[in-house]
Amino acid sequence: MQLQQVFSQAEQIAVYRDGIKTTYDCGGEKFEEIIVQWQNMLENSVVMPAFGVSIDEHTTRAMQSGVWVEFCFKKPLTIGEMPFEKLLIDVRPEYMGFNVSRYNADHGYQGRCYYIDLRGGNMSAFYNFITNFN
């Protein structure tokens, strides 16, 4: 399975706005709306080697401001020999590519990231959608 395909298999999506967490469960209308917008954004994307490494303390502190989306999975998954239970993304309208931080219960958001290049697109439509989402 490719990274772009795994997001729709989440059991829950958490949206953080300036540290305030709102969750949406799989099967719910709002969950499905987020997935559709997310997949639209990823339509022409490619996964590339990431230079970024997540440090749990820095990542959890950074989540207190801005907009973040976290995809939570029912069981641990592995893509590219890198296991995860959750995937976290910092959503910024100008981003044309972004790191995807991996969460594991033993270490939190610690370790190598994935990187998704939007191939000339950016996150602006998804950012506008998620910041105006009720």
Summary of the structure (lengths in Angstrom):
residues: 134
radius of gyration: 13.6
end to end distance: 31.3
largest distance: 36.2
contacts: 395
relative contact order: 0.23
helix: 26%
strand: 41%
